[in-house]
């Protein structure tokens, strides 16, 4: 709800294991969606970058909503898919040692702008 966090993944750099920041998230973002929706183990560490205010949503919190509105599953799947694609891009860039971090959405927006000749 407030503040910023870094998303960190372990990577191998030669024989060393390093922790790489692959994203910084601010208000309105969320983490742990795959654990909440699929019961998977976490794939990254989240570390507060500033003072933060967070809210925890548990399976027992979400379960009555999903049972009352099963159509939410489609919407939630879209969100998880989009985040997974973005995360894959960030991890790939980190493994490649790229310093410039662009989200998949930014790349898509630039491509659409270029295709239509619209620049902001």
Secondary structure, 3 states (H helix, E strand, C coil): CECCEEEEEEEEECCEEEEEEEEEECCCCCCCHHHHHHCCCCCCEEEECCCCECCCCCHHHHHHHHHHCCCHHHHHHHHHHHHHHHHHHHHHHHHCCCCCCCCHHHHHHHHHHHHHCCCC
